[in-house]
Amino acid sequence: MARLAELGTATVYEASGRQGLIDLALIQVVAKSRVAGKARTVLCGQGDNTMVHACIGHIQPGEIVVLAQPESQASALIGDMLVTQMMVAGAAGVLLNGSVDTRSHESGHIWYTLHR
């Protein structure tokens, strides 16, 4: 997985036969950081992080937590406490369609967010 992160999105996408690209505008929280790993997908209710809490006990080391809700929103779906719990569980990163209320990314871990 580390090698995939080094190669970058475009190279991996081309090498995979141009399949599997999620074509969304991503905002990178930690500049120049890269991550690759298996996805731990979590479908949340709009503005409801109950399923985020439920997923934490299932995170395997190196997984990327992918949080989805019906629509992007300005209010935060996760914050410092949930980010810390995901990091302790071994998550390599997080993608979500919403906002993050956190400064935990300053620890050097890789955390991303996206907005539609």
Backbone bond lengths (Angstrom), bond angles and torsions (degrees), N, CA, C in turn:
res aa  C-N    CA-C-N  psi(-1)  N-CA   C-N-CA  omega(-1)  CA-C   N-CA-C  phi
1 M - - - 1.437 - - 1.530 111.70 -
2 A 1.321 116.79 -36.45 1.465 119.40 179.55 1.524 110.72 -60.33
3 R 1.327 116.28 -37.59 1.470 120.33 179.32 1.524 110.62 -65.52
4 L 1.330 117.93 -39.24 1.459 120.69 177.28 1.524 110.84 -61.11
5 A 1.327 116.65 -41.91 1.465 120.64 178.51 1.516 110.67 -62.40
6 E 1.342 117.16 -39.15 1.467 121.06 178.56 1.520 111.79 -64.47
7 L 1.324 117.06 -38.48 1.463 121.63 -176.62 1.518 112.73 -67.99
8 G 1.307 117.24 -36.27 1.458 120.79 179.20 1.517 113.12 93.57
9 T 1.307 115.30 162.15 1.458 122.98 -173.80 1.516 113.36 -60.39
10 A 1.323 118.36 -49.43 1.459 121.29 -175.62 1.524 111.51 -60.83
11 T 1.316 117.83 -44.88 1.467 121.67 -179.02 1.516 111.25 -64.55
12 V 1.324 117.50 -45.19 1.461 120.93 -179.42 1.526 110.24 -66.03
13 Y 1.314 117.45 -40.22 1.469 121.81 178.58 1.526 110.79 -61.66
14 E 1.306 117.71 -47.48 1.470 121.55 178.90 1.524 110.92 -62.57
15 A 1.325 117.41 -44.30 1.461 121.76 -177.43 1.529 112.25 -68.09
16 S 1.334 117.26 -22.67 1.467 120.52 -179.26 1.518 112.32 -90.81
17 G 1.318 116.74 13.83 1.462 119.88 179.94 1.508 113.08 78.30
18 R 1.323 115.92 26.78 1.469 122.42 179.58 1.528 112.54 58.35
19 Q 1.327 115.81 45.27 1.453 121.17 178.46 1.529 109.80 -125.49
20 G 1.323 115.98 146.77 1.454 120.86 172.09 1.515 116.67 89.95
21 L 1.326 118.28 7.57 1.465 120.00 -179.97 1.523 110.40 -76.56
22 I 1.313 116.30 131.78 1.462 121.61 171.75 1.522 105.41 -97.63
23 D 1.321 116.14 105.28 1.465 121.60 -173.04 1.529 110.87 -90.48
24 L 1.312 115.28 75.83 1.454 121.73 178.09 1.525 109.33 -129.51
25 A 1.305 115.68 152.60 1.463 120.10 177.55 1.524 109.25 -73.16
26 L 1.323 117.03 116.38 1.462 122.02 179.60 1.518 110.11 -101.72
27 I 1.302 116.54 142.18 1.456 122.16 173.00 1.513 106.55 -107.50
28 Q 1.316 116.51 118.93 1.461 121.50 -176.97 1.527 108.65 -87.94
29 V 1.322 116.20 118.56 1.463 120.70 -176.83 1.533 111.03 -74.56
30 V 1.321 118.02 -43.89 1.461 122.13 178.74 1.527 107.64 -102.77
31 A 1.319 116.61 110.10 1.464 121.77 -175.98 1.524 112.10 -54.59
32 K 1.334 115.87 136.37 1.466 125.17 175.97 1.523 114.15 63.51
33 S 1.324 118.28 14.10 1.465 120.45 177.48 1.523 108.62 -84.37
34 R 1.332 115.60 153.08 1.462 121.91 178.50 1.513 108.75 -138.72
35 V 1.330 115.47 150.50 1.450 120.52 179.49 1.526 109.24 -149.86
36 A 1.303 116.31 148.05 1.468 122.57 172.97 1.516 106.99 -143.63
37 G 1.307 116.56 143.94 1.450 120.06 179.22 1.508 111.45 174.59
38 K 1.308 115.96 175.60 1.453 121.50 175.48 1.525 108.89 -71.58
39 A 1.325 115.64 148.56 1.462 120.41 -179.40 1.520 111.13 -90.62
40 R 1.317 115.82 136.03 1.470 123.49 169.30 1.525 104.06 -108.07
41 T 1.337 117.90 98.81 1.459 121.28 -174.66 1.518 111.46 -86.35
42 V 1.333 114.98 141.14 1.461 121.49 -177.65 1.531 108.25 -137.97
43 L 1.325 116.83 119.21 1.459 121.70 176.73 1.529 108.44 -96.29
44 C 1.321 115.17 116.69 1.466 121.87 -177.99 1.527 109.72 -104.33
45 G 1.323 116.27 152.09 1.457 120.43 169.33 1.522 108.04 -70.68
46 Q 1.308 117.28 158.89 1.462 120.80 -178.71 1.527 111.01 -56.39
47 G 1.333 115.94 116.43 1.459 121.40 177.85 1.518 114.33 69.73
48 D 1.327 118.33 14.48 1.462 122.50 -175.29 1.530 109.34 -117.81
49 N 1.325 117.41 116.27 1.468 120.06 -177.46 1.531 113.48 -97.32
50 T 1.332 118.29 19.15 1.464 121.54 178.96 1.527 111.44 -55.69
51 M 1.325 117.16 -43.09 1.460 120.80 -177.87 1.533 111.61 -72.35
52 V 1.319 117.93 -22.43 1.466 120.67 173.79 1.526 108.47 -65.06
53 H 1.325 116.53 -46.91 1.470 121.04 177.19 1.527 110.02 -58.73
54 A 1.335 116.75 -42.54 1.461 121.32 -177.55 1.526 111.96 -66.51
55 C 1.312 118.44 -33.22 1.475 120.82 -176.58 1.522 113.26 -75.02
56 I 1.308 118.21 -24.44 1.467 121.11 -172.27 1.524 112.13 -57.49
57 G 1.300 118.57 -38.23 1.458 121.56 178.82 1.523 113.88 -70.76
58 H 1.324 116.88 -9.44 1.466 121.26 -178.37 1.520 113.15 -106.69
59 I 1.326 118.11 -6.31 1.460 121.63 -178.13 1.525 110.05 -65.33
60 Q 1.322 115.72 131.28 1.459 122.35 174.81 1.527 108.00 -101.76
61 P 1.336 118.32 146.85 1.466 120.67 -179.29 1.534 111.90 -52.87
62 G 1.322 115.21 132.60 1.459 121.60 177.76 1.514 115.09 90.88
63 E 1.319 117.99 -6.41 1.461 119.94 -179.70 1.524 111.01 -74.86
64 I 1.322 114.83 153.19 1.455 122.06 173.24 1.521 106.64 -104.17
65 V 1.309 117.04 122.07 1.459 121.63 -179.11 1.532 107.95 -83.13
66 V 1.331 116.15 121.94 1.463 122.47 -179.59 1.520 107.59 -111.00
67 L 1.319 116.17 108.44 1.461 122.54 -177.62 1.520 109.60 -100.88
68 A 1.325 116.81 127.45 1.456 121.40 179.12 1.514 109.69 -127.57
69 Q 1.317 114.49 143.73 1.448 121.56 172.76 1.527 106.66 -136.69
70 P 1.334 119.01 162.53 1.463 119.75 -173.78 1.527 114.85 -52.09
71 E 1.320 117.79 -40.12 1.461 121.20 179.96 1.522 109.63 -140.95
72 S 1.337 115.72 148.34 1.458 120.36 174.47 1.525 108.59 -63.84
73 Q 1.326 116.02 151.90 1.456 118.98 179.37 1.515 110.14 -147.44
74 A 1.323 115.73 157.77 1.459 120.90 -178.20 1.523 112.67 -78.01
75 S 1.335 118.13 -29.63 1.460 119.03 179.88 1.531 109.62 -76.47
76 A 1.327 115.62 146.21 1.465 121.42 -172.23 1.525 112.18 -70.53
77 L 1.345 115.28 136.81 1.461 122.14 174.04 1.520 110.13 -89.77
78 I 1.342 117.06 -31.32 1.467 122.05 178.53 1.519 109.37 -134.87
79 G 1.330 114.94 158.85 1.455 121.51 178.52 1.514 110.01 -142.53
80 D 1.327 116.32 -164.67 1.465 122.35 -175.18 1.524 113.86 -52.44
81 M 1.337 117.62 -45.20 1.456 120.06 -175.45 1.529 111.28 -63.97
82 L 1.331 117.34 -47.76 1.459 119.91 -179.32 1.530 111.62 -68.88
83 V 1.325 117.52 -37.73 1.466 120.33 176.72 1.523 110.12 -61.55
84 T 1.315 116.88 -44.15 1.469 121.08 178.86 1.521 110.72 -62.40
85 Q 1.335 117.57 -42.94 1.464 120.78 179.25 1.525 110.94 -63.20
86 M 1.330 117.64 -39.58 1.463 120.46 177.93 1.526 111.08 -66.22
87 M 1.326 117.03 -40.44 1.461 121.20 178.73 1.528 110.65 -63.24
88 V 1.330 116.81 -44.85 1.467 121.31 179.53 1.529 110.45 -63.16
89 A 1.333 117.23 -35.37 1.465 121.48 179.06 1.529 111.86 -72.53
90 G 1.334 117.18 -12.37 1.460 120.40 176.34 1.510 115.85 106.82
91 A 1.329 118.51 6.82 1.462 120.41 179.93 1.528 110.52 -61.19
92 A 1.341 115.21 138.83 1.460 120.66 178.27 1.522 111.58 -86.17
93 G 1.325 116.89 -22.15 1.457 120.77 -178.91 1.509 110.79 -177.60
94 V 1.320 115.83 177.61 1.465 121.38 178.87 1.523 109.37 -143.73
95 L 1.318 115.64 139.45 1.459 123.96 172.59 1.515 106.87 -120.01
96 L 1.337 117.18 139.06 1.450 118.42 175.74 1.506 111.34 -154.58
97 N 1.325 115.87 154.67 1.463 120.39 174.99 1.519 108.47 -98.74
98 G 1.298 114.20 77.40 1.450 120.55 -178.39 1.512 109.93 176.95
99 S 1.294 116.10 -161.55 1.456 122.04 -177.26 1.523 110.85 -108.86
100 V 1.329 114.35 157.30 1.462 121.99 178.91 1.511 107.92 -121.94
101 D 1.318 117.13 128.86 1.459 122.20 176.03 1.528 106.40 -105.18
102 T 1.341 116.38 85.61 1.458 118.56 -174.29 1.520 112.31 -159.89
103 R 1.303 114.16 154.94 1.448 121.95 170.56 1.528 109.57 -120.41
104 S 1.334 117.05 8.83 1.458 121.72 -176.94 1.521 113.08 -64.12
105 H 1.327 117.02 -22.93 1.459 119.43 -179.97 1.527 111.42 -64.22
106 E 1.330 116.96 -17.27 1.464 120.58 178.57 1.529 111.93 -67.24
107 S 1.333 117.33 -13.00 1.458 120.64 -179.80 1.522 112.17 -73.03
108 G 1.333 117.83 -8.02 1.448 120.97 -179.66 1.508 113.07 99.86
109 H 1.319 118.07 -7.94 1.462 120.60 175.82 1.520 108.98 -74.06
110 I 1.295 116.04 159.87 1.457 121.94 -173.72 1.514 109.65 -95.17
111 W 1.309 116.95 116.61 1.456 121.11 -179.88 1.511 108.75 -135.76
112 Y 1.317 116.24 132.77 1.454 122.42 -178.86 1.520 109.96 -122.66
113 T 1.307 115.41 158.94 1.445 120.31 171.12 1.516 108.26 -140.93
114 L 1.302 118.49 155.30 1.454 121.01 176.42 1.505 109.46 -134.45
115 H 1.309 115.05 154.76 1.466 122.08 177.74 1.510 107.41 -131.69
116 R 1.330 117.34 141.07 1.472 121.01 175.91 1.494 109.49 -89.50
